[in-house]
Amino acid sequence: MASIRLLKKDINNLTFDLLQECFAYRHYSEELSEDKFDDVIKKIVLLRNDLILRTNHPETDADSTSLKQHYQQVQLDLLKLVEVVEDLKK
C-alpha cells in the first residue's frame, strides 16, 4: 500500500463518483422512488464514514503484518460501496 493518505483520497473519490451516478440515475429514471434513493444515499455516506474511521484509527498496538492486513481489508470493503449503488437499479 502506498500511503494512508492515498487510500483516504480513493475512498473520497469513489464516494463522490458514486453519489454523482446516483443523482444522475435519479434525474433520468422516472420509476425510482424517493425512499429507495434516500436509503442508498444514506448507505453510501455511512459506509464512507466507516471506511474513513477505520483508516484513521487502526489497532494501535498491532504489528506491521496485522496493520497491512487491516488496510487490505479496508480496500476490499471499499468495493461494498459499488454494491450499494447496484441496489439502486434493482
C-alpha positions in Angstrom: 0.0 0.0 0.0 1.4 3.4 -1.0 0.0 5.5 1.8 -2.9 6.1 4.1 -3.5 9.5 2.5 -3.9 7.9 -0.9 -6.3 5.4 0.5 -8.5 8.1 2.0 -8.4 10.0 -1.3 -9.5 6.9 -3.1 -12.4 6.4 -0.6 -13.5 10.0 -1.0 -13.2 10.0 -4.8 -15.1 6.8 -5.2 -17.8 8.0 -2.9 -18.1 11.3 -4.8 -18.3 9.4 -8.1 -21.0 7.1 -6.9 -23.0 9.9 -5.4 -22.9 11.6 -8.8 -24.0 8.5 -10.5 -26.9 8.1 -8.1 -28.1 11.7 -8.7 -27.8 11.2 -12.4 -29.7 8.0 -12.3 -32.4 9.7 -10.2 -32.6 12.5 -12.7 -33.1 10.2 -15.7 -35.1 7.4 -14.1 -38.8 8.0 -13.5 -39.6 4.8 -11.7 -37.2 5.3 -8.9 -38.9 6.0 -5.6 -37.6 8.8 -3.2 -37.4 6.3 -0.3 -35.2 3.9 -2.2 -33.0 6.8 -3.4 -32.6 8.2 0.2 -31.7 4.8 1.6 -29.0 4.3 -1.0 -27.5 7.7 -0.4 -27.5 7.1 3.4 -25.8 3.7 3.0 -23.1 5.2 0.8 -22.4 8.0 3.3 -22.4 5.6 6.3 -20.0 3.2 4.5 -17.7 6.1 3.6 -17.6 7.4 7.1 -16.9 3.9 8.4 -14.1 3.3 6.0 -12.5 6.7 6.8 -12.8 6.0 10.6 -11.2 2.5 10.2 -8.4 4.1 8.1 -7.8 6.8 10.6 -7.9 4.6 13.7 -6.3 1.2 13.1 -5.3 -1.1 16.0 -2.7 0.9 17.9 -0.7 -1.9 19.3 -0.6 -4.0 16.2 2.5 -5.2 14.4 3.2 -4.3 10.8 1.7 -7.5 9.3 -1.6 -7.1 11.0 -1.7 -3.4 10.1 -1.1 -4.4 6.5 -4.0 -6.9 6.7 -6.2 -4.2 8.3 -5.7 -1.8 5.4 -6.1 -4.5 2.8 -9.5 -5.3 4.4 -10.4 -1.6 4.2 -9.6 -1.7 0.5 -11.7 -4.8 0.0 -14.6 -3.2 1.9 -14.3 -0.2 -0.5 -16.0 -2.4 -3.1 -19.1 -2.6 -0.9 -19.8 1.0 -2.0 -20.3 -0.2 -5.6 -22.6 -3.0 -4.5 -24.8 -0.4 -2.7 -25.3 1.6 -5.9 -26.3 -1.6 -7.7 -29.2 -1.9 -5.3 -30.5 1.4 -6.6 -31.0 -0.2 -10.1 -33.0 -3.2 -8.8 
